[in-house]
């Protein structure tokens, strides 16, 4: 049973394009992880500050390995998170 993560991000005023510009590099880094089955970032057409990330991992261990990577710690938590005013994450299991 794979693990799916849905992350809703809301960029701070003036940071919308910076967040958008950083997402391709994050996508590449995540997809290079052995347990990553998929990663897609989308941006709202109605609200350019709103982003949704769809992530899928082989299992819970792969998700934990993702959260332990340098790019998660340094890039997501260190670079992108400070550009956001809201960040909600839900974790699901496939049925």
C-alpha distances in whole Angstrom, upper triangle without the diagonal:
4,7,10,13,16,19,23,26,29,32,35,38,39,36,34,35,35,31,31,32,30,27,27,27,24,22,24,23,19,19,20,18,16,13,13,12,14,17,19,22,24,28,29,32,34,33,33,33,29,26,22,20,16,14,11,9,7,7,9,12,12,12,15,16,17,19,21,22,26,25,23,26,29,28,26,27,30,31,29,29,33,33,31,32,29,26,23,19,16,13,10,7,6,7
4,7,10,13,16,20,23,26,29,32,35,36,33,31,32,31,27,27,29,26,23,23,24,21,19,20,19,16,15,17,15,13,10,10,9,11,13,16,19,21,24,26,29,31,30,30,29,26,23,19,16,13,10,7,6,5,5,8,10,9,10,13,14,14,16,18,19,23,22,20,23,25,24,22,24,27,28,26,26,29,30,28,29,26,23,20,16,14,11,9,6,6,9
4,7,10,13,17,19,23,25,29,32,33,30,28,29,28,25,25,26,24,21,22,22,19,17,19,18,14,15,17,14,14,10,10,9,10,12,14,17,19,22,24,27,29,28,28,26,23,20,16,14,11,8,6,5,6,5,6,10,9,7,11,13,12,13,16,17,21,19,17,20,23,22,19,21,24,25,23,22,26,26,24,26,23,19,16,13,10,7,6,5,6,10
4,7,10,13,16,20,22,26,29,30,27,25,26,25,22,22,24,22,18,19,20,17,15,18,17,13,14,17,15,15,12,10,9,9,10,11,13,15,18,20,23,25,24,24,23,19,16,13,10,7,6,4,6,9,9,10,13,11,9,12,14,12,14,17,18,21,19,16,19,22,20,18,19,23,23,21,20,24,24,22,23,20,16,14,10,8,6,5,6,7,11
4,6,10,13,16,19,22,25,26,23,22,23,22,19,19,21,19,16,18,18,15,14,17,16,13,14,17,15,16,13,11,11,10,9,11,12,14,16,18,21,23,21,21,20,16,14,10,8,6,5,6,8,12,11,11,13,12,9,12,14,11,12,15,16,19,17,14,17,19,18,14,16,20,20,17,16,20,20,18,19,16,13,10,7,6,5,6,9,11,14
4,7,10,13,16,20,22,24,21,19,21,21,17,17,20,18,15,17,18,15,14,18,17,14,16,19,18,19,17,14,14,12,10,10,10,11,13,14,18,19,18,18,17,13,10,7,6,5,6,9,12,15,15,15,17,15,12,15,17,14,14,18,18,20,18,15,18,20,18,15,16,20,19,16,16,19,19,16,17,14,11,8,6,5,7,8,11,13,16
4,6,10,13,16,19,20,18,16,18,18,14,14,17,15,13,16,17,14,13,17,17,14,16,19,18,20,18,15,16,14,11,11,9,10,12,13,17,18,16,16,14,11,8,6,5,7,8,11,14,17,17,16,19,17,13,16,17,14,13,17,17,19,16,13,16,18,15,12,13,17,16,13,12,15,15,12,13,10,7,6,4,6,9,11,15,16,19
4,7,10,13,16,18,15,14,16,16,13,13,17,16,13,17,18,15,15,19,19,17,19,22,21,24,22,19,19,16,14,12,10,10,10,11,14,15,13,13,11,7,6,5,7,9,12,15,17,21,21,20,22,21,17,19,21,18,17,20,20,21,19,16,18,19,17,13,14,17,17,13,12,15,13,10,11,8,6,5,6,9,12,14,18,19,22
4,6,10,13,14,12,10,13,13,10,11,14,13,12,15,17,14,15,19,19,17,19,22,22,25,23,20,21,18,15,13,10,10,9,11,14,14,11,11,8,6,5,6,8,11,13,17,19,23,23,22,24,22,19,20,22,18,17,20,20,20,17,15,17,17,15,11,12,15,14,10,9,11,10,7,8,6,5,7,9,12,15,17,21,22,25
4,7,9,11,10,8,12,12,9,11,14,14,13,17,19,17,18,21,21,20,23,25,25,28,27,24,25,22,18,16,13,12,10,10,13,13,9,9,5,5,6,9,11,15,17,21,23,27,27,26,28,26,22,24,25,22,20,23,23,23,20,18,19,19,17,14,14,16,14,11,10,11,9,6,6,5,6,9,12,15,18,21,24,26,29
4,6,8,6,5,9,9,7,9,12,12,12,16,17,16,17,21,21,20,23,25,26,29,28,25,26,23,19,17,14,13,11,11,14,14,10,9,5,7,8,11,13,17,19,23,25,29,29,28,29,27,24,25,26,22,21,24,23,22,19,18,18,18,15,13,14,15,12,9,9,9,6,4,6,7,9,12,15,18,21,24,27,29,32
4,6,5,7,10,10,9,12,14,14,15,19,20,19,21,24,24,24,26,28,29,32,31,28,30,26,23,21,17,17,14,14,17,16,12,11,7,10,12,15,17,21,23,26,28,32,32,31,32,30,27,28,29,25,23,26,25,24,21,20,20,19,17,15,15,15,13,11,10,9,6,5,5,8,11,14,17,21,24,27,30,32,35
4,6,7,10,11,11,13,15,16,17,21,22,21,23,26,26,26,29,31,32,35,34,31,32,29,25,23,19,18,15,15,16,15,11,10,8,11,14,17,19,23,25,29,31,35,36,34,36,33,30,31,32,29,27,29,28,27,24,23,23,22,20,18,19,18,16,14,14,12,9,9,9,12,14,18,21,24,27,30,33,35,38
4,6,8,8,10,12,13,14,16,19,20,20,22,25,25,26,28,30,31,35,34,31,32,29,25,23,19,18,15,16,17,16,13,11,9,13,14,18,20,24,26,30,32,36,36,35,36,34,31,32,32,29,27,30,28,26,24,23,23,22,19,18,19,18,15,13,14,13,9,10,11,14,17,20,23,26,29,32,35,36,39
4,6,5,6,9,10,11,13,16,17,16,19,21,21,22,24,26,27,31,30,27,29,26,22,20,16,16,13,15,16,16,13,10,8,11,12,16,17,21,23,26,28,32,33,32,33,30,27,28,29,25,24,26,24,23,20,19,20,18,15,14,15,15,12,10,11,10,6,8,10,12,14,18,20,23,26,29,32,33,37
4,6,5,6,9,10,11,14,16,16,17,20,21,21,23,25,26,30,29,26,27,23,20,17,13,12,10,11,12,13,10,7,5,8,9,13,15,18,21,24,27,31,32,31,32,29,26,28,28,24,24,26,25,23,20,20,21,19,16,15,17,17,13,11,12,12,8,9,11,12,14,17,19,22,24,27,30,31,34
4,5,5,6,9,10,12,14,15,16,18,20,20,22,24,26,29,29,26,27,23,20,17,14,13,10,12,13,15,12,8,8,11,11,15,16,19,21,25,27,31,32,32,33,30,27,29,29,25,25,27,25,23,20,20,21,19,16,16,18,17,14,12,14,14,10,12,14,16,17,19,21,24,26,29,32,32,36
4,5,5,6,9,11,12,13,15,17,17,19,21,22,24,28,28,25,26,23,19,17,14,14,13,15,17,18,15,11,10,13,12,15,16,19,21,24,26,30,31,30,31,28,26,27,26,23,22,24,22,20,17,17,18,16,13,13,15,14,10,9,12,11,8,10,14,15,16,19,20,24,26,28,31,32,36
4,5,5,6,10,11,10,12,15,15,16,18,20,21,25,25,21,23,20,16,14,11,11,10,13,15,16,14,10,9,10,9,12,12,16,17,21,23,27,28,27,28,25,22,24,23,20,19,21,20,18,15,15,16,15,11,10,13,13,9,7,9,10,7,8,12,13,13,16,17,20,22,25,27,28,32
4,5,5,8,10,10,11,14,15,16,17,20,21,25,24,21,22,18,15,12,9,9,8,11,13,15,13,9,9,10,8,11,12,15,17,20,23,26,28,28,28,25,23,25,24,21,21,23,21,20,16,16,18,17,13,13,16,16,13,10,13,14,11,12,15,15,15,17,18,21,23,25,27,28,31
4,6,7,8,10,11,13,14,16,17,19,21,24,25,21,23,19,16,14,11,12,12,15,16,18,16,13,12,14,12,14,14,17,18,22,24,27,29,29,29,26,24,26,25,21,21,23,21,19,16,16,18,16,13,13,16,16,12,10,14,15,12,14,17,18,18,20,21,24,25,27,30,30,34
4,6,6,7,9,11,11,13,15,16,18,21,22,19,20,18,14,13,11,13,13,16,18,20,18,15,14,14,12,14,13,16,16,20,21,25,26,26,26,23,21,22,21,18,18,19,17,15,12,13,15,13,9,9,13,12,9,8,11,13,11,13,16,17,16,18,19,22,23,25,27,28,32
4,5,5,6,9,10,10,12,14,16,19,19,16,17,14,10,9,7,9,10,14,16,19,17,14,13,13,10,11,9,12,13,16,18,22,23,23,24,20,18,20,20,16,16,19,16,16,12,12,15,14,10,10,13,14,11,9,12,14,12,13,17,16,15,17,16,19,20,22,24,25,28
4,5,5,6,9,10,11,13,15,18,19,15,16,13,10,9,8,11,12,16,18,21,19,16,16,16,13,14,12,13,14,17,18,21,24,24,24,21,20,22,20,17,18,20,17,16,13,14,17,16,12,12,16,17,14,12,16,18,16,17,20,20,18,20,19,22,22,24,25,26,29
4,5,5,6,9,10,11,13,17,18,15,17,14,12,12,11,14,16,19,21,24,22,19,18,18,15,16,14,15,15,17,18,21,23,23,23,20,19,20,18,15,16,17,14,13,10,12,14,13,9,11,14,14,12,12,15,17,16,17,21,21,19,21,20,22,22,24,26,27,30
4,5,5,6,9,10,11,15,15,12,14,12,9,10,9,13,15,18,21,23,21,19,17,17,14,13,11,12,12,14,15,18,20,20,20,16,15,17,15,12,13,14,12,11,8,8,12,11,8,8,12,13,11,10,13,15,15,15,19,18,16,18,16,19,19,21,23,23,27
4,6,5,6,9,10,14,14,10,12,9,6,7,8,11,14,17,20,23,21,19,18,17,13,13,10,10,10,12,13,16,19,19,19,16,15,17,16,12,14,16,13,14,10,11,15,14,11,11,15,16,15,13,15,18,17,18,21,20,17,18,17,18,18,20,21,21,25
4,6,5,6,9,12,14,11,12,10,9,10,11,15,17,21,23,26,25,22,22,21,17,16,13,14,12,14,15,17,20,21,20,16,16,18,16,13,15,16,13,14,11,12,16,15,12,13,17,18,16,15,18,21,20,21,24,23,21,22,20,22,21,22,23,23,27
4,6,5,7,11,12,10,12,11,10,12,13,17,19,23,25,28,26,23,23,22,18,17,14,14,12,14,14,16,18,19,18,14,14,15,13,10,12,13,10,10,7,9,12,12,10,11,14,15,14,14,17,19,19,20,24,23,20,21,19,21,20,22,23,23,27
4,5,5,9,9,7,9,8,7,10,11,15,18,21,24,27,25,23,22,20,17,15,12,11,9,10,10,13,15,15,15,11,11,13,11,7,10,12,9,11,8,9,12,13,11,11,14,16,15,14,16,20,20,20,23,21,18,19,16,18,16,18,19,19,23
4,5,8,9,6,7,6,7,9,12,16,19,22,25,28,26,24,24,22,18,16,13,12,9,10,10,12,15,16,16,12,12,15,13,10,13,15,12,14,12,12,16,17,15,15,18,19,19,18,20,23,23,23,26,24,21,21,19,19,18,19,19,19,22
4,6,9,7,10,10,10,13,15,19,22,26,28,31,30,27,27,25,21,20,16,16,13,13,12,13,16,17,16,12,13,15,12,10,14,14,11,13,11,13,16,16,15,16,19,20,19,19,21,24,24,25,28,27,24,24,21,22,20,21,21,22,25
4,6,5,9,10,11,14,16,20,23,27,29,32,30,28,27,26,22,20,16,15,12,11,9,11,13,14,12,8,10,12,9,7,11,11,9,11,11,11,14,16,15,15,18,19,20,19,21,24,24,24,28,26,23,22,20,20,18,19,19,20,23
4,6,8,11,13,16,19,23,26,29,32,35,33,31,31,28,25,22,19,17,13,12,9,9,11,13,11,8,11,12,9,9,13,13,12,14,14,15,17,19,18,19,21,23,23,23,24,27,28,28,31,29,25,25,22,22,19,19,19,19,22
4,6,9,11,15,18,21,25,28,31,33,32,30,29,27,23,21,17,15,11,9,6,5,7,9,8,5,8,10,8,8,12,13,12,15,15,14,17,19,19,18,20,23,23,22,23,27,27,27,29,27,23,22,19,18,16,16,15,15,18
4,6,8,11,14,18,21,24,27,29,28,27,26,24,20,17,13,11,8,6,5,6,9,11,11,7,8,11,10,8,12,13,12,15,14,13,17,18,17,16,19,21,21,20,21,25,25,24,27,24,21,20,17,17,14,15,14,14,18
4,7,11,14,17,21,23,26,29,28,27,26,24,20,17,13,11,8,5,5,6,10,12,13,10,11,14,13,12,15,17,16,19,17,16,20,22,20,19,21,24,24,22,23,27,27,26,28,26,22,21,18,17,15,14,13,13,16
4,7,10,13,17,20,22,25,24,23,23,20,17,14,10,8,6,5,7,9,12,14,15,12,12,15,15,12,15,18,16,19,16,16,19,21,18,17,20,23,22,20,21,25,24,23,26,23,20,19,16,16,14,14,14,13,17
4,7,10,14,17,19,22,21,20,19,17,13,11,7,6,4,6,9,12,14,16,17,13,12,15,15,12,14,17,15,17,14,13,17,18,16,14,17,20,19,16,18,21,20,19,22,20,17,17,14,15,14,14,15,15,19
4,7,10,13,16,19,18,16,17,14,10,8,6,5,7,9,12,16,18,19,20,17,15,19,18,15,17,20,18,19,16,15,19,20,16,15,18,20,19,16,17,21,19,18,21,19,16,16,14,15,15,16,17,17,20
4,7,10,13,16,15,13,13,11,7,6,4,6,9,12,15,19,20,21,22,19,17,20,20,16,17,20,19,19,16,15,18,19,15,13,16,18,17,13,15,18,16,15,17,16,14,14,13,15,16,17,19,19,23
4,7,9,12,11,10,11,9,6,5,6,8,11,15,18,21,23,24,25,22,20,23,23,20,21,24,22,23,19,18,21,22,18,16,19,21,19,15,17,19,17,15,17,16,14,15,15,16,18,19,21,21,24
4,6,9,8,6,8,6,4,6,9,11,15,18,21,25,26,27,28,25,23,26,26,22,23,26,24,25,21,20,23,22,19,17,19,21,18,15,16,18,15,14,15,15,14,15,16,18,20,21,24,24,27
4,5,5,6,7,5,6,8,11,14,17,20,24,27,29,29,31,28,25,28,29,25,25,29,28,28,24,23,25,25,22,20,22,24,21,18,18,20,17,15,16,15,15,15,17,18,21,22,25,25,27
4,6,6,9,9,10,12,15,17,20,23,27,30,32,32,34,31,29,32,32,29,29,32,31,31,27,26,29,28,25,23,25,27,24,20,21,23,19,18,19,18,18,19,21,22,24,25,28,28,30
4,6,9,9,11,13,16,19,22,25,29,32,33,33,36,33,30,33,34,30,30,34,33,33,29,28,30,30,26,24,26,27,25,21,22,23,20,18,18,17,18,19,21,22,25,26,29,29,31
4,5,6,9,12,15,18,21,25,28,32,32,32,34,32,29,31,32,28,28,31,30,30,27,25,27,27,24,21,23,24,22,18,18,19,16,14,14,14,15,16,19,21,24,25,29,29,31
4,6,8,11,14,17,20,24,27,31,32,32,33,31,28,30,31,27,26,29,28,28,24,23,25,24,21,19,21,22,19,16,17,17,14,13,14,14,15,17,19,21,24,26,29,29,32
4,7,10,13,17,19,23,26,30,30,30,31,29,26,28,29,25,24,27,26,26,22,21,22,22,19,16,18,19,16,13,13,14,11,9,10,10,12,14,16,19,22,24,28,29,32
4,7,10,13,17,20,23,27,27,27,29,27,23,25,27,23,22,26,25,25,22,20,22,22,19,16,18,19,17,13,13,15,12,10,10,9,10,11,14,16,19,21,24,25,28
4,7,10,13,17,20,23,24,24,26,23,20,22,23,20,19,23,22,22,19,17,19,20,16,14,16,18,16,12,12,15,12,10,12,10,10,11,12,14,17,18,22,22,25
4,7,10,13,16,20,21,21,23,20,18,20,21,18,18,21,21,22,18,16,19,20,17,14,16,19,17,14,14,17,15,12,14,12,10,10,10,11,13,15,18,18,21
4,6,10,13,17,18,18,19,17,14,17,18,14,15,18,17,19,16,14,17,18,15,12,15,17,16,13,13,17,16,14,16,13,11,10,9,11,12,13,16,17,20
4,7,10,14,15,16,18,15,13,16,17,14,15,18,18,20,17,15,18,20,17,15,17,20,19,16,17,20,19,17,19,17,14,12,10,10,10,11,13,13,16
4,7,10,12,12,14,11,9,13,13,11,12,15,15,17,15,13,16,18,16,14,16,19,19,17,17,21,20,19,21,18,15,14,11,11,9,10,12,12,16
4,7,9,10,12,9,8,12,13,11,13,16,16,19,17,15,18,21,19,17,19,22,22,20,20,24,24,22,24,22,18,16,13,12,10,9,9,9,13
4,6,7,9,6,6,10,10,9,11,14,14,17,16,14,18,20,19,17,19,22,23,21,21,25,25,24,26,23,20,18,15,13,11,10,10,10,14
4,7,8,6,8,11,11,11,14,16,16,19,19,17,20,23,22,21,22,25,26,25,25,29,29,28,30,27,23,22,18,16,13,12,10,10,13
4,5,5,7,9,10,11,13,15,16,20,19,17,20,23,23,21,22,25,26,25,25,28,29,28,29,26,23,21,17,15,11,11,9,10,13
4,5,5,6,9,10,11,12,15,18,18,16,18,21,21,19,20,23,25,24,23,26,28,26,28,25,21,19,15,14,10,10,9,12,14
4,5,5,6,9,10,11,13,16,17,15,17,20,21,19,20,23,25,24,23,27,28,27,29,26,23,21,17,17,13,14,13,15,18
4,5,5,6,9,10,11,14,15,13,15,18,18,17,18,21,22,22,22,25,26,25,28,25,21,20,17,16,13,14,13,14,18
4,5,5,6,9,10,14,13,11,13,17,16,14,15,19,20,19,18,22,23,22,24,21,18,16,13,12,10,11,11,14,17
4,5,5,6,9,12,13,11,12,16,16,15,15,18,20,19,19,22,24,23,25,22,18,17,14,14,12,14,14,17,20
4,5,5,6,10,11,10,11,14,15,14,15,18,19,19,19,22,24,24,26,24,20,20,17,17,15,17,17,19,22
4,5,5,9,9,7,9,12,12,11,12,15,16,16,16,20,21,20,23,21,17,17,14,15,13,15,16,18,22
4,6,8,9,6,7,11,11,10,10,13,15,15,14,17,19,18,21,19,15,15,13,14,13,16,17,19,23
4,7,9,7,7,10,12,11,11,13,16,16,16,19,21,21,23,22,19,19,16,18,16,19,20,22,26
4,5,5,6,8,10,10,11,12,14,15,16,18,20,20,23,22,19,20,18,19,18,21,21,23,27
4,5,5,6,8,9,10,10,12,13,14,17,18,20,23,22,19,21,19,21,21,24,25,27,30
4,6,5,5,7,9,9,10,11,12,15,16,17,20,20,17,19,17,20,19,22,24,25,29
4,6,6,5,6,8,10,10,10,13,15,15,18,17,14,16,14,16,16,19,21,23,27
4,6,6,5,6,9,10,10,12,15,15,18,18,15,17,16,18,18,22,23,26,29
4,6,6,5,7,9,10,11,13,15,18,18,16,19,18,21,21,25,27,29,32
4,6,5,5,6,8,10,11,13,16,17,15,17,17,20,20,23,25,27,31
4,6,6,5,6,9,10,11,14,13,11,13,13,16,17,20,23,25,28
4,6,6,5,7,10,10,13,13,11,13,13,17,18,21,24,26,30
4,6,6,7,10,11,14,15,14,17,17,20,21,25,27,30,33
4,6,6,7,10,13,14,14,17,17,21,22,26,28,30,34
4,6,5,7,11,11,10,14,15,18,20,23,26,28,31
4,5,5,8,9,8,11,12,16,18,22,25,27,30
4,5,8,10,10,14,16,20,22,25,28,31,34
4,7,9,10,14,16,20,22,26,29,31,34
4,6,7,11,13,17,20,23,26,28,32
4,7,10,14,17,20,24,27,29,32
4,7,10,13,17,20,24,26,29
4,7,10,13,17,20,22,25
4,7,10,13,17,19,22
4,7,10,14,16,19
4,7,10,13,16
4,7,10,13
4,7,9
4,6
4
